């Protein structure tokens, strides 16, 4: 059974095919063309953590593709009362064609996938956020015209989004320079993959990271579930804010943020609203990327641009 738990679950060819399909679907939607590529298909969406972009993009994606999305809050299921994940996985996967899960722990999604008889898609875990990265790649390709040899400067916490972006960089030939404080590095094993591919560099200096960057990417300093660490994190990340001074060093860089953004912390309001910011195009692209991912996993067919 093919699942999307990590960017590493996709080959380079598959990523490129999904991006081409996302471009096609975006173009069709802008022309008012909505085809029922997934007619009568059903997607269960399980959320252990709250969501704006992930829930809306998946739900609208299934609707516009002719299918149906079922929102399931973790605590409304028997999971919230202690039912084993493997039991829930076996039952739900007999009802639907695919399952998308947003969970606190990556191990939860892995266990669900192990016992599921249908494809499982990682809608965010503490380790990775592959669906976000597909949307990000679509955005970079739109704005820069290519992916190979693009330099991404990641500023801030080496979190789940950073982890998935490292894996994507290694597969697609992008360069990535990560500026983060000590103790906030990306996952060690994932970082090794990026470094061994010769595509990833780690630094403590944001100004060094953004030199010659095509993309400056940041994310919140305090993610969901880390609220108790907020005060410490605010202290530790001083000097890692994406502001106009930092932006001035990278002359042609676009600014990305997967949102929600804490304006005034990891990024300034001025940068978010600047003409260099593509965060809202990036957010929109979650819909088109999700559609392509769903077609790839639910139909097993690639729809060419012809």
Residue pairs with C-beta under 8 A, 6 or more apart in sequence:
1 113
1 116
1 117
1 118
1 119
2 9
2 119
2 297
3 9
3 113
3 116
3 119
3 120
3 121
4 10
4 119
4 120
4 121
4 122
4 130
4 131
4 293
4 297
5 106
5 109
5 110
5 113
5 120
5 122
5 125
5 128
5 130
6 122
6 127
6 128
6 130
6 164
6 167
7 15
7 128
7 130
7 133
7 164
7 167
7 168
7 171
8 167
8 193
9 130
10 18
10 130
10 171
11 171
12 171
12 172
14 296
15 134
15 137
15 168
15 171
15 172
17 296
17 302
18 134
18 289
18 292
18 293
18 296
19 134
19 137
19 138
19 141
19 292
20 304
20 305
21 291
21 292
21 295
21 296
21 302
21 303
22 134
22 138
22 285
22 288
22 289
22 291
22 292
23 138
23 141
23 288
23 305
24 303
24 305
25 288
25 291
25 292
25 295
26 138
26 285
26 288
28 34
28 35
29 64
29 288
34 64
34 65
35 65
35 66
36 65
36 66
36 67
37 65
37 66
37 295
37 299
37 303
38 62
38 65
38 66
38 67
38 294
38 295
38 298
38 299
39 65
39 66
39 67
40 66
40 67
41 62
41 65
41 66
41 67
41 68
41 97
41 98
41 298
42 67
42 68
42 69
42 70
42 95
42 96
42 97
42 98
43 58
43 62
43 67
43 68
43 69
43 70
43 96
43 97
43 98
43 99
43 100
43 294
43 298
44 70
44 72
44 92
44 95
44 96
44 98
44 99
44 100
45 55
45 58
45 59
45 69
45 70
45 71
45 72
45 99
45 100
45 101
45 102
45 123
46 72
46 74
46 77
46 79
46 92
46 99
46 100
46 101
46 102
46 103
47 55
47 71
47 72
47 73
47 74
47 101
47 102
47 123
48 74
48 101
48 102
48 103
48 104
48 108
49 102
49 103
49 104
49 124
49 224
49 225
50 224
51 102
51 123
51 124
52 259
52 260
53 259
53 283
53 286
54 100
54 102
54 123
54 124
54 131
54 286
55 71
56 287
57 286
57 287
57 289
57 290
58 69
58 100
58 123
58 290
58 294
59 69
59 71
60 287
61 69
61 287
61 290
61 291
61 294
62 68
62 69
62 294
63 69
64 291
65 291
65 294
65 295
67 97
67 294
67 298
70 96
73 80
74 80
74 103
77 83
77 88
78 88
79 85
79 88
85 108
85 111
85 112
85 115
86 111
86 112
86 114
86 115
88 112
89 99
89 111
89 112
89 113
89 114
89 115
89 116
90 115
90 116
90 117
92 99
92 116
93 99
93 115
93 116
93 117
93 118
94 117
96 118
97 118
97 119
97 298
98 118
98 119
98 120
98 121
98 294
98 297
98 298
99 112
99 116
99 118
99 119
99 120
99 121
100 120
100 121
100 122
100 123
101 108
101 109
101 112
101 120
101 121
101 122
101 123
102 123
102 124
102 125
103 109
103 124
103 125
104 125
104 126
104 224
104 225
105 125
105 126
106 122
106 125
106 126
106 127
106 128
108 125
109 120
109 122
109 125
112 120
113 120
119 297
119 298
121 131
121 293
121 294
121 297
122 128
122 129
122 130
122 131
123 131
124 131
124 132
124 160
125 160
126 160
126 225
127 160
127 163
127 187
128 160
128 163
128 164
128 167
129 160
129 161
129 164
129 258
130 164
131 286
131 289
131 290
131 293
132 161
132 164
132 258
132 286
133 161
133 164
133 165
133 168
134 289
134 292
134 293
135 282
135 285
135 286
135 288
135 289
135 290
136 165
136 168
136 217
136 256
136 258
136 282
136 285
137 147
137 168
137 172
138 285
138 288
138 289
139 256
139 278
139 281
139 282
139 285
140 147
140 150
140 152
140 214
140 215
140 254
140 256
141 147
142 281
142 285
143 254
143 278
143 281
144 150
144 214
144 215
144 254
147 172
147 173
147 174
148 172
148 173
148 174
149 173
149 174
149 175
150 174
150 175
150 214
150 215
151 174
151 175
151 176
151 177
151 212
151 213
151 214
151 215
152 165
152 169
152 174
152 175
152 176
152 177
152 213
152 214
152 215
152 216
152 217
153 176
153 177
153 179
153 206
153 209
153 210
153 213
153 215
153 216
153 217
153 250
153 253
154 162
154 165
154 176
154 177
154 178
154 179
154 180
154 209
154 217
154 218
155 179
155 180
155 206
155 209
155 210
155 216
155 217
155 218
155 240
155 242
155 246
155 266
156 179
156 180
156 184
156 218
156 219
156 221
156 237
156 240
156 242
156 266
157 180
157 184
157 219
157 220
157 221
157 223
157 233
157 237
158 178
158 180
158 184
158 185
158 186
158 187
158 191
159 186
159 219
159 223
160 223
161 219
161 258
162 178
162 186
162 219
163 186
163 187
163 190
165 176
165 217
166 176
166 178
166 186
166 190
166 191
166 193
166 194
166 200
167 190
167 193
167 194
168 174
169 175
169 176
169 194
169 197
169 199
169 200
170 193
170 194
170 197
170 199
170 200
173 199
174 199
175 199
175 200
175 201
176 194
176 199
176 200
176 201
177 200
177 201
177 202
177 203
177 208
177 209
177 213
178 185
178 186
178 200
178 201
178 202
178 203
178 209
179 203
179 204
179 205
179 206
179 208
179 209
179 210
179 240
180 186
180 202
180 204
180 240
181 204
181 236
181 237
181 240
182 204
183 236
184 236
184 237
185 191
185 202
186 194
191 200
191 202
194 200
195 201
195 202
203 209
206 239
206 240
206 242
206 246
207 246
207 249
210 216
210 246
210 247
210 249
210 250
210 253
211 249
211 250
212 250
213 250
213 253
214 252
214 253
214 254
215 253
215 254
215 255
215 256
216 242
216 246
216 247
216 250
216 253
216 254
216 255
216 256
217 255
217 256
217 257
218 240
218 242
218 255
218 256
218 257
218 266
218 267
219 257
219 258
219 266
220 260
220 261
220 262
220 265
220 266
221 233
221 234
221 237
221 240
221 262
221 265
221 266
222 229
222 230
222 233
222 234
222 262
226 233
234 265
237 265
237 266
240 266
241 265
241 266
241 267
241 268
242 255
242 266
242 267
242 268
242 271
243 267
243 268
243 270
243 271
244 268
244 270
244 271
244 274
247 253
247 255
247 271
247 274
247 276
253 276
254 276
254 277
254 278
255 267
255 271
255 272
255 274
255 276
255 277
255 278
255 279
256 278
256 279
256 282
257 266
257 267
257 272
257 277
257 279
257 282
258 282
259 279
259 282
259 283
261 267
261 272
261 279
263 269
263 272
271 277
272 279
295 301
295 303
296 302
